């Protein structure tokens, strides 16, 4: 009898020792305590839920993948620990001046050691768009489990500038660190709707560089190339110079780069490799010429397809490839007079100077085409690899995904 009692008592105490802990939670953001305003705005219409069609409730059995409940498009929410099957969980997130109260309620269908609960974010997009330099902001998280409110949490986060483009999100540290690719975010700075583009096209027509901008309508690849050259020449007359300004305040949560808006690049007459590529991609997209941003280790340039039925396949052989690369950092290789100054020069002298400058500009354009296109020949195997640092971001594909152009705060430079 005594032995039986001791065994029963031991089992009882053991059960007490293994009883589930009380639920707890902490604030969770996809980009840590750094909130990238550009990413929130650019992906406002993306439906990430489509990527989870095979597993809509994220019921994965992968032990390394935390379950995500709620809106797959969300950026902020709560990570709950020690919650049991049948628990009714309510989460509300809000941020002073940038995130309006956003709520969700879920019921767990299994025990969870850790689970993300993400409400659909009701963001103040106008306020986010006005963030020109990083600044601190408050993030408030309220959680209740089965009607019992847990201690409310307030976190200080950093709102990152609208011009900071995150291209990778980092999880973990050191040798255990992994990264999610966000390189498609560069397409958000391509703005084919910017009214400034019409002025550039008008200048090209006034300079008689081309009769019309008709995209692929002529059916002649040479005329497609002539349209790209006309844009190149006018950009050179705007005095664009290469400027290697890409640094952004460091983050342990993401890799990011500063990208200027079109009008800021033109007003400052300087552009880094991404800025220049964004300018051309914006204009070519406006003209319905298929184009993309080419990313290689530490660099970016633009490409376009001479074939209206092409798909920007840079891995095709040299004889079959219809995609042309354009190294935009070579824009500043010639010093051309602005059109406004050229018009002030007397007729014959003006024509002679225009011809001379045109020849120089055309020569540099040819070199820029050769430099960009050679990369495709030299690294075709790298571009063909799925998880490579060599890739092309087709602008049309980014738009189909839902990546929106981030509008500049100015209409004209």
PyMOL commands that set and color helices and strands:
alter all, ss='L'
color gray80, all
select helices_A, chain A and resi 2-17+37-42+48-55+125-129+174-176+183-189+196-206+221-237+262-268+273-286+328-333+339-342+347-378+380-384+395-401
alter helices_A, ss='H'
color red, helices_A
select strands_A, chain A and resi 24-29+34-36+67-70+76-83+88-95+99-107+112-118+122-123+135-145+148-149+153-160+164-171+178-181+241-242+254-258+270-271+291-296+299-305+323-326+391-394
alter strands_A, ss='S'
color yellow, strands_A
deselect
rebuild
show_as cartoon
